[in-house]
Amino acid sequence: MRTIVLRGGSHMTAADKGQAKRNRKGQAGVKKKILNIMITVLLGFPAAVMVFPVLFAFSGVFMSGYELKQYLGPVLAGAEGMARWPLVPHIPTLSPLVELLIDSPQFFVMFWNSVKLTLSILAGQLLVGVPAAWGLARFSFPGRKLLYTLYLVLMLMPFQVLMLPQYIVLERLSLLDTHAGIILPAVFSTFPVFIMYRFFHGIPEAILEAARIDGAGNLRIFLMIGIPLGSAGIVSAMILGFLEYWNMIEQPMTYLKTRAQWPLSLFLPEIGLDEAGTGFTAAVMMLIPALLVFLGGQDYLEQGIAAAAVKE
Amino acid sequence: MRKKKTRKKQDWAGLLFILPSLAGVAVFTLIPFADVIRRSFTAAVTGMWVGFTNYRTVFANTAFRLAASNTLRFTLVCLPLLIAVSLALAVLLQNLIFGKNLLKSICLMPMAVPAASVVLVWKVLFHRHGLINALLEKAGLGQIGWMETGCAFAVLVVSYLWKNLGYDMILWLAGLAGIPTEIYEAARVDGAGDWKCFLLITLPNLKSSLYTITVLSFLNSFKVFREAWLVAGDYPHQSMYLLQHLYSNWFRDLAFDKIAAAAVTTAGIVFVLIMLLQRMWEQE
């Protein structure tokens, strides 16, 4: 009896006080945790909306033409009522996929065009851009600051500004309507240089100094130290580049007239709603490489994006 | 002293590393751009010097005025929206215990999705008898002509937000990670709550990120043309007719004098923005 009164009153022992404090803290912790989980659940809704378009495209691949017509009839053929879309097909089928792979040789040509353009551009950027980034990041010659600013400005110029200048050169070099005409200007894009610059810049000078004392020349230092230590930046730039050029629309639209030269990104919009089955399948075929690169390189991608945000 | 000497010795070697890149940049961008500046002051056919006539023609052009005002409206609506929403997402996501990485991946994924891959989805969603209208109808709200009315502008805004939210969120997260945790701990000891911490510590510390993010988002906003063009073609509803449409249509009509003047003007605006950005960076 007496002890209870004491506990309820102000005569708490030090140990009791500690216990109470821990309890309160524990309670607050639980509350915080619940709030935290609630935020996760709440964010789940917008997240679901964001993935929906991708799930949509994927589910379309496994739908037969008949089912597609049923669901999308009001959109495709002006049928009565409204469109519906169950994310899981009633009777899953691979027939649209087979149709696309067997019956449309065009698809293969354009898929290959996309691959060729993207990989050539990235290879060129590696060859030209990596040394340029190294040169900008690790040497201090007169005019370096000016060059840096020039590269930054060019990186941020929208295509609409460069459209006419590039057209003029391509016409002079008679590269219009050729793949080289798309590849070459992109190889000299300053964007990857800027990203890699940021990573090369972060390599401690002491390491390079040590190599120099050991008698390593500039080229050797670049190849043996710069490239390995800056590899995260190189990978980041390549991943950002892949996503950009795989999705390239403006340049081929402006400079390529011959259909056989087109990349997938120009071919897809030509598939009308009446061939929705083929359309979804082709769209997903284009989506898969990009998603794989994204999933495989997400960490590098994030680093590459963040590289632009950190000030010089 | 010694260090300075060794550095100086290697000075010009740096230029050798840059030379191939610089040569390409000069050939494909710098020299032709200088030519475009010249052309912007000459007539397209005769090549005669005409002073500012091309610029005057461009600014007086009704299509240009429509496109410029749409582009400006798009920027003024989208930028604050994107920046605020992505900041909110980043702050909420930063301290999550569960699902942080999954949510981050989901937000970032649209960046990887080629615009051409979702054209069909966009068309089915925003068609008059499409899925969004089907939902609205069920809710008793009636149909909206998404692509045929001023709502086309909203479609454009949604596309831009969908594509760029994750990108901006990563930029914000990078900014947030740069704020030392000690400041928060000190504030907590002084009894500051979550909201107070956000207003008095987080926001002021993100000022320099804000500027970078604004400029990068503005420049990414030019790429919304892809979605717009894919969904609605060369001549979309007039509420989503952007400068990018106009330039590419002028290009098809070979109106090089007009494009030259317009490109130089756009380049000038972008240039001024970037210089301001650099000034900001240097002041830090």
Boltz contact constraints between the chains, C-beta under 6 A:
constraints:
  - contact:
      token1: [A, 36]
      token2: [B, 97]
      max_distance: 6.0
  - contact:
      token1: [A, 39]
      token2: [B, 92]
      max_distance: 6.0
  - contact:
      token1: [A, 40]
      token2: [B, 96]
      max_distance: 6.0
  - contact:
      token1: [A, 40]
      token2: [B, 98]
      max_distance: 6.0
  - contact:
      token1: [A, 40]
      token2: [B, 99]
      max_distance: 6.0
  - contact:
      token1: [A, 43]
      token2: [B, 103]
      max_distance: 6.0
  - contact:
      token1: [A, 47]
      token2: [B, 103]
      max_distance: 6.0
  - contact:
      token1: [A, 47]
      token2: [B, 106]
      max_distance: 6.0
  - contact:
      token1: [A, 50]
      token2: [B, 106]
      max_distance: 6.0
  - contact:
      token1: [A, 51]
      token2: [B, 106]
      max_distance: 6.0
  - contact:
      token1: [A, 53]
      token2: [B, 118]
      max_distance: 6.0
  - contact:
      token1: [A, 53]
      token2: [B, 121]
      max_distance: 6.0
  - contact:
      token1: [A, 56]
      token2: [B, 121]
      max_distance: 6.0
  - contact:
      token1: [A, 57]
      token2: [B, 121]
      max_distance: 6.0
  - contact:
      token1: [A, 74]
      token2: [B, 129]
      max_distance: 6.0
  - contact:
      token1: [A, 75]
      token2: [B, 124]
      max_distance: 6.0
  - contact:
      token1: [A, 75]
      token2: [B, 127]
      max_distance: 6.0
  - contact:
      token1: [A, 75]
      token2: [B, 129]
      max_distance: 6.0
  - contact:
      token1: [A, 75]
      token2: [B, 130]
      max_distance: 6.0
  - contact:
      token1: [A, 82]
      token2: [B, 129]
      max_distance: 6.0
  - contact:
      token1: [A, 82]
      token2: [B, 134]
      max_distance: 6.0
  - contact:
      token1: [A, 83]
      token2: [B, 129]
      max_distance: 6.0
  - contact:
      token1: [A, 83]
      token2: [B, 130]
      max_distance: 6.0
  - contact:
      token1: [A, 83]
      token2: [B, 131]
      max_distance: 6.0
  - contact:
      token1: [A, 83]
      token2: [B, 134]
      max_distance: 6.0
  - contact:
      token1: [A, 85]
      token2: [B, 131]
      max_distance: 6.0
  - contact:
      token1: [A, 128]
      token2: [B, 20]
      max_distance: 6.0
  - contact:
      token1: [A, 128]
      token2: [B, 21]
      max_distance: 6.0
  - contact:
      token1: [A, 131]
      token2: [B, 17]
      max_distance: 6.0
  - contact:
      token1: [A, 132]
      token2: [B, 18]
      max_distance: 6.0
  - contact:
      token1: [A, 132]
      token2: [B, 21]
      max_distance: 6.0
  - contact:
      token1: [A, 134]
      token2: [B, 17]
      max_distance: 6.0
  - contact:
      token1: [A, 135]
      token2: [B, 14]
      max_distance: 6.0
  - contact:
      token1: [A, 135]
      token2: [B, 17]
      max_distance: 6.0
  - contact:
      token1: [A, 135]
      token2: [B, 18]
      max_distance: 6.0
  - contact:
      token1: [A, 139]
      token2: [B, 14]
      max_distance: 6.0
  - contact:
      token1: [A, 141]
      token2: [B, 11]
      max_distance: 6.0
  - contact:
      token1: [A, 141]
      token2: [B, 12]
      max_distance: 6.0
  - contact:
      token1: [A, 141]
      token2: [B, 14]
      max_distance: 6.0
  - contact:
      token1: [A, 141]
      token2: [B, 15]
      max_distance: 6.0
  - contact:
      token1: [A, 153]
      token2: [B, 274]
      max_distance: 6.0
  - contact:
      token1: [A, 156]
      token2: [B, 219]
      max_distance: 6.0
  - contact:
      token1: [A, 156]
      token2: [B, 274]
      max_distance: 6.0
  - contact:
      token1: [A, 157]
      token2: [B, 270]
      max_distance: 6.0
  - contact:
      token1: [A, 158]
      token2: [B, 222]
      max_distance: 6.0
  - contact:
      token1: [A, 160]
      token2: [B, 244]
      max_distance: 6.0
  - contact:
      token1: [A, 160]
      token2: [B, 247]
      max_distance: 6.0
  - contact:
      token1: [A, 161]
      token2: [B, 263]
      max_distance: 6.0
  - contact:
      token1: [A, 161]
      token2: [B, 266]
      max_distance: 6.0
  - contact:
      token1: [A, 161]
      token2: [B, 267]
      max_distance: 6.0
  - contact:
      token1: [A, 164]
      token2: [B, 36]
      max_distance: 6.0
  - contact:
      token1: [A, 164]
      token2: [B, 259]
      max_distance: 6.0
  - contact:
      token1: [A, 164]
      token2: [B, 263]
      max_distance: 6.0
  - contact:
      token1: [A, 165]
      token2: [B, 32]
      max_distance: 6.0
  - contact:
      token1: [A, 165]
      token2: [B, 33]
      max_distance: 6.0
  - contact:
      token1: [A, 165]
      token2: [B, 36]
      max_distance: 6.0
  - contact:
      token1: [A, 168]
      token2: [B, 32]
      max_distance: 6.0
  - contact:
      token1: [A, 168]
      token2: [B, 35]
      max_distance: 6.0
  - contact:
      token1: [A, 169]
      token2: [B, 28]
      max_distance: 6.0
  - contact:
      token1: [A, 169]
      token2: [B, 32]
      max_distance: 6.0
  - contact:
      token1: [A, 185]
      token2: [B, 28]
      max_distance: 6.0
  - contact:
      token1: [A, 188]
      token2: [B, 24]
      max_distance: 6.0
  - contact:
      token1: [A, 188]
      token2: [B, 25]
      max_distance: 6.0
  - contact:
      token1: [A, 188]
      token2: [B, 28]
      max_distance: 6.0
  - contact:
      token1: [A, 218]
      token2: [B, 13]
      max_distance: 6.0
  - contact:
      token1: [A, 243]
      token2: [B, 112]
      max_distance: 6.0
  - contact:
      token1: [A, 246]
      token2: [B, 114]
      max_distance: 6.0
  - contact:
      token1: [A, 247]
      token2: [B, 114]
      max_distance: 6.0
  - contact:
      token1: [A, 247]
      token2: [B, 115]
      max_distance: 6.0
  - contact:
      token1: [A, 249]
      token2: [B, 226]
      max_distance: 6.0
  - contact:
      token1: [A, 265]
      token2: [B, 116]
      max_distance: 6.0
  - contact:
      token1: [A, 268]
      token2: [B, 116]
      max_distance: 6.0
  - contact:
      token1: [A, 269]
      token2: [B, 119]
      max_distance: 6.0
  - contact:
      token1: [A, 269]
      token2: [B, 230]
      max_distance: 6.0
  - contact:
      token1: [A, 279]
      token2: [B, 120]
      max_distance: 6.0
  - contact:
      token1: [A, 283]
      token2: [B, 117]
      max_distance: 6.0
  - contact:
      token1: [A, 283]
      token2: [B, 120]
      max_distance: 6.0
  - contact:
      token1: [A, 286]
      token2: [B, 114]
      max_distance: 6.0
  - contact:
      token1: [A, 286]
      token2: [B, 117]
      max_distance: 6.0
  - contact:
      token1: [A, 287]
      token2: [B, 117]
      max_distance: 6.0
  - contact:
      token1: [A, 290]
      token2: [B, 112]
      max_distance: 6.0
  - contact:
      token1: [A, 290]
      token2: [B, 114]
      max_distance: 6.0
  - contact:
      token1: [A, 294]
      token2: [B, 112]
      max_distance: 6.0
  - contact:
      token1: [A, 302]
      token2: [B, 170]
      max_distance: 6.0
  - contact:
      token1: [A, 305]
      token2: [B, 167]
      max_distance: 6.0
  - contact:
      token1: [A, 305]
      token2: [B, 170]
      max_distance: 6.0
  - contact:
      token1: [A, 306]
      token2: [B, 174]
      max_distance: 6.0
  - contact:
      token1: [A, 309]
      token2: [B, 171]
      max_distance: 6.0
  - contact:
      token1: [A, 309]
      token2: [B, 174]
      max_distance: 6.0
  - contact:
      token1: [A, 309]
      token2: [B, 209]
      max_distance: 6.0
  - contact:
      token1: [A, 309]
      token2: [B, 212]
      max_distance: 6.0
  - contact:
      token1: [A, 311]
      token2: [B, 281]
      max_distance: 6.0
  - contact:
      token1: [A, 311]
      token2: [B, 284]
      max_distance: 6.0
  - contact:
      token1: [A, 312]
      token2: [B, 281]
      max_distance: 6.0
